[in-house]
C-alpha cells in the first residue's frame, strides 16, 4: 500500500485568526534544503507520498526542453506556468503553438474560463466561450506539443502515459528527484502527474533552481534558463495579484504552487522548501514557505514582512481587516 500523508504525519503549519480567535488551522508537512541540497529542517513526514500537481511543472518543463523544445524568455516561462488566462497569457501561448505549426485545437487540456476576474468579465460581456488556451495549464501543454514537434513524436495522444514524451518526462522526473515513480494519476489538465515524496520534490526543484546555464550538462543549462525566464517575467507564472507572481516580484525567489496546497520555493542562494497542506487549502502556503526559508537564513525577516503585506492574507469582518492568515506559532 502506498504511504501517503496522513493526519498523524502532519504538523500545524498555519492558523487563521479572526478578532483574536483562531478560527481554522492548516496542518501539513514541509522540508527545507540548504543551498547545497542537504536537509536542514523537516516538519511532519516529508517522506510520505504526495501528488505535486502543478508544482511538478518545472520538472515537466525541463523534460520537454531536453526533448528538443526551444523556447526563450516569456514563452519559456509560460511553459511552466499556472497562468490566470489574461489576454497577454493567451497571446504568448498562441505564439508558442504557431511557431511549431500548431493551433489551439492541438491542445489536450480542457476548455476553461480564465481565473483572472477582469478577463473573465470581459469575455462574458463579449459573449465569448470557454477555451483551451485560457486553461491555466495551456502553456505547459503548448511546450509539450513543441517537444513532440521537435523530436518527431506524434502530437496526437501526447498525454497518454505510454506516449514517448510522457515516458521521457517520467524518466527526467525520476532523475531529478532521485526516486522511482510510485504511482501515476491524471492531473486536472489531463496530463499524467506522478506521486513522489516531499523530499524528492524538494530535491528536484533544488536541482532546477540552483542549475547553471553554463553547465556542461544540457539538462542543467535548460533548467537554469527556465528559472531565469520566470524570474525575469514573473507575470507569466500566474498573473496579477497571484501569490507566485507576488513572491517572485517581491523577493526574487522561484516559486511554483500546486493544487491541493502544494508549494515549492527556491531562494536566490539556492535554499529550497517544499510543502503540502493536508487539507488542500493553499492560502497560507506561500507565506509559510517564505518563513521557512527565512528561518534557514536564506531570506530575512524583513523579506517575510514585505511579502506578508503584499499577499492577500487579511481576514475581513464587515469589509475591514479583523485578523489574518498567519504562520503557526510553533512552526
ZIWO-V933326 format. One record per residue. N is the residue number from 1. RES is the residue in one letter. OMEGA is omega in whole degrees, -180 to 180 (999 if undefined). NEAR is the number of other C-alpha atoms within 10 Angstrom. Layout:
n=N res=RES omega=OMEGA near=NEAR
n=N res=RES omega=OMEGA near=NEAR
//
This chain:
n=1 res=X omega=-180 near=3
n=2 res=X omega=179 near=9
n=3 res=X omega=179 near=11
n=4 res=X omega=-178 near=15
n=5 res=X omega=-179 near=22
n=6 res=X omega=178 near=14
n=7 res=X omega=-179 near=12
n=8 res=X omega=-179 near=9
n=9 res=X omega=-167 near=17
n=10 res=X omega=173 near=20
n=11 res=X omega=179 near=20
n=12 res=X omega=-179 near=19
n=13 res=X omega=-177 near=27
n=14 res=X omega=176 near=24
n=15 res=X omega=174 near=20
n=16 res=X omega=-174 near=22
n=17 res=X omega=178 near=18
n=18 res=X omega=178 near=18
n=19 res=X omega=178 near=13
n=20 res=X omega=-179 near=10
n=21 res=X omega=178 near=10
n=22 res=X omega=-174 near=14
n=23 res=X omega=-178 near=12
n=24 res=X omega=179 near=12
n=25 res=X omega=178 near=16
n=26 res=X omega=178 near=26
n=27 res=X omega=179 near=21
n=28 res=X omega=179 near=26
n=29 res=X omega=-180 near=26
n=30 res=X omega=176 near=28
n=31 res=X omega=-179 near=27
n=32 res=X omega=177 near=31
n=33 res=X omega=176 near=23
n=34 res=X omega=175 near=20
n=35 res=X omega=179 near=21
n=36 res=X omega=178 near=13
n=37 res=X omega=178 near=17
n=38 res=X omega=177 near=12
n=39 res=X omega=179 near=17
n=40 res=X omega=177 near=13
n=41 res=X omega=177 near=15
n=42 res=X omega=-180 near=18
n=43 res=X omega=-174 near=17
n=44 res=X omega=-176 near=22
n=45 res=X omega=-180 near=21
n=46 res=X omega=180 near=25
n=47 res=X omega=173 near=19
n=48 res=X omega=-178 near=19
n=49 res=X omega=172 near=23
n=50 res=X omega=167 near=22
n=51 res=X omega=-176 near=24
n=52 res=X omega=-176 near=27
n=53 res=X omega=-175 near=24
n=54 res=X omega=174 near=27
n=55 res=X omega=175 near=26
n=56 res=X omega=-173 near=25
n=57 res=X omega=178 near=22
n=58 res=X omega=178 near=25
n=59 res=X omega=178 near=26
n=60 res=X omega=180 near=25
n=61 res=X omega=178 near=28
n=62 res=X omega=178 near=28
n=63 res=X omega=179 near=27
n=64 res=X omega=179 near=29
n=65 res=X omega=179 near=24
n=66 res=X omega=175 near=19
n=67 res=X omega=174 near=22
n=68 res=X omega=178 near=16
n=69 res=X omega=-176 near=23
n=70 res=X omega=179 near=17
n=71 res=X omega=178 near=20
n=72 res=X omega=172 near=15
n=73 res=X omega=-175 near=16
n=74 res=X omega=176 near=21
n=75 res=X omega=179 near=25
n=76 res=X omega=-180 near=28
n=77 res=X omega=179 near=27
n=78 res=X omega=-179 near=35
n=79 res=X omega=179 near=32
n=80 res=X omega=-171 near=30
n=81 res=X omega=162 near=29
n=82 res=X omega=-168 near=25
n=83 res=X omega=-176 near=29
n=84 res=X omega=170 near=28
n=85 res=X omega=177 near=29
n=86 res=X omega=178 near=21
n=87 res=X omega=-180 near=14
n=88 res=X omega=177 near=13
n=89 res=X omega=-176 near=26
n=90 res=X omega=-179 near=23
n=91 res=X omega=-180 near=15
n=92 res=X omega=177 near=18
n=93 res=X omega=177 near=26
n=94 res=X omega=179 near=19
n=95 res=X omega=179 near=15
n=96 res=X omega=-179 near=25
n=97 res=X omega=-176 near=22
n=98 res=X omega=-180 near=14
n=99 res=X omega=177 near=11
n=100 res=X omega=-179 near=18
n=101 res=X omega=-176 near=10
n=102 res=X omega=175 near=18
n=103 res=X omega=179 near=16
n=104 res=X omega=-179 near=17
n=105 res=X omega=179 near=11
n=106 res=X omega=-179 near=16
n=107 res=X omega=179 near=24
n=108 res=X omega=178 near=21
n=109 res=X omega=-178 near=24
n=110 res=X omega=174 near=17
n=111 res=X omega=-179 near=17
n=112 res=X omega=170 near=15
n=113 res=X omega=174 near=22
n=114 res=X omega=177 near=25
n=115 res=X omega=176 near=17
n=116 res=X omega=-171 near=19
n=117 res=X omega=-178 near=13
n=118 res=X omega=179 near=10
n=119 res=X omega=180 near=17
n=120 res=X omega=179 near=20
n=121 res=X omega=-180 near=14
n=122 res=X omega=179 near=11
n=123 res=X omega=179 near=15
n=124 res=X omega=178 near=12
n=125 res=X omega=180 near=9
n=126 res=X omega=-179 near=9
n=127 res=X omega=175 near=8
n=128 res=X omega=-178 near=12
n=129 res=X omega=172 near=11
n=130 res=X omega=179 near=15
n=131 res=X omega=-180 near=18
n=132 res=X omega=-175 near=23
n=133 res=X omega=178 near=29
n=134 res=X omega=179 near=29
n=135 res=X omega=-170 near=23
n=136 res=X omega=180 near=29
n=137 res=X omega=-174 near=28
n=138 res=X omega=177 near=31
n=139 res=X omega=177 near=32
n=140 res=X omega=-179 near=29
n=141 res=X omega=178 near=30
n=142 res=X omega=177 near=30
n=143 res=X omega=178 near=29
n=144 res=X omega=179 near=28
n=145 res=X omega=178 near=28
n=146 res=X omega=176 near=28
n=147 res=X omega=179 near=24
n=148 res=X omega=180 near=23
n=149 res=X omega=-177 near=18
n=150 res=X omega=-174 near=16
n=151 res=X omega=-178 near=15
n=152 res=X omega=175 near=10
n=153 res=X omega=179 near=16
n=154 res=X omega=176 near=13
n=155 res=X omega=176 near=19
n=156 res=X omega=177 near=13
n=157 res=X omega=-174 near=12
n=158 res=X omega=179 near=21
n=159 res=X omega=-180 near=22
n=160 res=X omega=-178 near=15
n=161 res=X omega=-179 near=19
n=162 res=X omega=178 near=11
n=163 res=X omega=-178 near=17
n=164 res=X omega=179 near=17
n=165 res=X omega=-178 near=26
n=166 res=X omega=174 near=20
n=167 res=X omega=179 near=13
n=168 res=X omega=179 near=18
n=169 res=X omega=179 near=23
n=170 res=X omega=-180 near=21
n=171 res=X omega=179 near=14
n=172 res=X omega=177 near=20
n=173 res=X omega=179 near=25
n=174 res=X omega=180 near=18
n=175 res=X omega=-177 near=13
n=176 res=X omega=-178 near=21
n=177 res=X omega=-175 near=22
n=178 res=X omega=-178 near=15
n=179 res=X omega=170 near=17
n=180 res=X omega=180 near=15
n=181 res=X omega=-177 near=17
n=182 res=X omega=-176 near=12
n=183 res=X omega=176 near=13
n=184 res=X omega=178 near=14
n=185 res=X omega=176 near=14
n=186 res=X omega=180 near=14
n=187 res=X omega=-178 near=15
n=188 res=X omega=-180 near=14
n=189 res=X omega=179 near=21
n=190 res=X omega=180 near=15
n=191 res=X omega=174 near=20
n=192 res=X omega=173 near=19
n=193 res=X omega=-169 near=24
n=194 res=X omega=177 near=23
n=195 res=X omega=176 near=24
n=196 res=X omega=177 near=26
n=197 res=X omega=174 near=25
n=198 res=X omega=179 near=30
n=199 res=X omega=178 near=26
n=200 res=X omega=178 near=24
n=201 res=X omega=179 near=31
n=202 res=X omega=-179 near=29
n=203 res=X omega=179 near=25
n=204 res=X omega=180 near=24
n=205 res=X omega=178 near=30
n=206 res=X omega=-180 near=28
n=207 res=X omega=177 near=24
n=208 res=X omega=-174 near=26
n=209 res=X omega=-179 near=29
n=210 res=X omega=-177 near=22
n=211 res=X omega=-180 near=21
n=212 res=X omega=176 near=20
n=213 res=X omega=178 near=18
n=214 res=X omega=-179 near=12
n=215 res=X omega=174 near=13
n=216 res=X omega=-178 near=9
n=217 res=X omega=-176 near=11
n=218 res=X omega=-179 near=15
n=219 res=X omega=180 near=21
n=220 res=X omega=-180 near=21
n=221 res=X omega=-179 near=18
n=222 res=X omega=176 near=27
n=223 res=X omega=178 near=27
n=224 res=X omega=179 near=21
n=225 res=X omega=179 near=23
n=226 res=X omega=-179 near=30
n=227 res=X omega=178 near=25
n=228 res=X omega=-180 near=20
n=229 res=X omega=180 near=21
n=230 res=X omega=-180 near=27
n=231 res=X omega=180 near=22
n=232 res=X omega=-178 near=16
n=233 res=X omega=-174 near=19
n=234 res=X omega=178 near=27
n=235 res=X omega=-175 near=25
n=236 res=X omega=-168 near=31
n=237 res=X omega=-179 near=31
n=238 res=X omega=178 near=26
n=239 res=X omega=-177 near=22
n=240 res=X omega=177 near=16
n=241 res=X omega=-179 near=14
n=242 res=X omega=-173 near=16
n=243 res=X omega=-179 near=25
n=244 res=X omega=180 near=29
n=245 res=X omega=179 near=25
n=246 res=X omega=-178 near=22
n=247 res=X omega=-179 near=26
n=248 res=X omega=180 near=24
n=249 res=X omega=-173 near=17
n=250 res=X omega=-171 near=15
n=251 res=X omega=-177 near=19
n=252 res=X omega=178 near=17
n=253 res=X omega=167 near=27
n=254 res=X omega=-175 near=26
n=255 res=X omega=178 near=32
n=256 res=X omega=176 near=28
n=257 res=X omega=176 near=28
n=258 res=X omega=179 near=20
n=259 res=X omega=179 near=19
n=260 res=X omega=169 near=18
n=261 res=X omega=177 near=23
n=262 res=X omega=178 near=29
n=263 res=X omega=170 near=31
n=264 res=X omega=-179 near=31
n=265 res=X omega=178 near=30
n=266 res=X omega=177 near=31
n=267 res=X omega=179 near=25
n=268 res=X omega=-180 near=16
n=269 res=X omega=178 near=15
n=270 res=X omega=176 near=23
n=271 res=X omega=-169 near=28
n=272 res=X omega=174 near=37
n=273 res=X omega=171 near=33
n=274 res=X omega=-179 near=33
n=275 res=X omega=179 near=32
n=276 res=X omega=172 near=32
n=277 res=X omega=-173 near=26
n=278 res=X omega=-179 near=23
n=279 res=X omega=177 near=13
n=280 res=X omega=-179 near=15
n=281 res=X omega=-175 near=15
n=282 res=X omega=-173 near=19
n=283 res=X omega=180 near=18
n=284 res=X omega=-170 near=24
n=285 res=X omega=-176 near=25
n=286 res=X omega=-178 near=25
n=287 res=X omega=176 near=22
n=288 res=X omega=180 near=22
n=289 res=X omega=-180 near=25
n=290 res=X omega=179 near=30
n=291 res=X omega=179 near=24
n=292 res=X omega=176 near=25
n=293 res=X omega=177 near=25
n=294 res=X omega=180 near=18
n=295 res=X omega=175 near=14
n=296 res=X omega=178 near=19
n=297 res=X omega=-177 near=14
n=298 res=X omega=174 near=19
n=299 res=X omega=178 near=20
n=300 res=X omega=175 near=16
n=301 res=X omega=177 near=14
n=302 res=X omega=176 near=10
n=303 res=X omega=-179 near=15
n=304 res=X omega=179 near=22
n=305 res=X omega=179 near=13
n=306 res=X omega=179 near=14
n=307 res=X omega=179 near=22
n=308 res=X omega=179 near=20
n=309 res=X omega=-175 near=10
n=310 res=X omega=-177 near=14
n=311 res=X omega=177 near=18
n=312 res=X omega=-175 near=15
n=313 res=X omega=-178 near=17
n=314 res=X omega=171 near=18
n=315 res=X omega=-174 near=16
n=316 res=X omega=172 near=13
n=317 res=X omega=-176 near=11
n=318 res=X omega=180 near=6
n=319 res=X omega=-179 near=7
n=320 res=X omega=178 near=9
n=321 res=X omega=178 near=13
n=322 res=X omega=-179 near=14
n=323 res=X omega=-177 near=19
n=324 res=X omega=168 near=19
n=325 res=X omega=-174 near=23
n=326 res=X omega=172 near=20
n=327 res=X omega=-178 near=21
n=328 res=X omega=-176 near=17
n=329 res=X omega=-176 near=9
n=330 res=X omega=-175 near=8
n=331 res=X omega=999 near=13
//
